[in-house]
Amino acid sequence: MVQPKLAIDVAGNVMLAFNEDQSMKAVRFRSSDRSWGSVASIGKHTEGMEKSVLEPTLVMDAGGVVTAVWYTTNQRGSTVYDNEIVANRFK
């Protein structure tokens, strides 16, 4: 199981990334209005494949720009089809 990861900027904005249905998801808390945004998918899922999402890491800069990096394995049964290091950058 992948543990949720948090990144926080100096203004108190928070980004939470987590694994749901073998896909990376993220949601942002904005300190300016003290509210959580909508959950968004930040990783792709290959149809018909089992996807393992491993070792997510988040970094948020002072401007609130987040970089998320994680490792994935796509497999069907015991056959591994590809391994990827995935990154997504967003504000």
Beta strands, then each sheet from edge to edge (+ up, - down):
strand 1: 5-8
strand 2: 14-20
strand 3: 23-30
strand 4: 35-36
strand 5: 40-41
strand 6: 50-60
strand 7: 66-76
strand 8: 79-90
sheet 1: 1+ 2- 3+ 4-
sheet 2: 1+ 2- 3+ 5-
sheet 3: 6+ 7- 8+
end
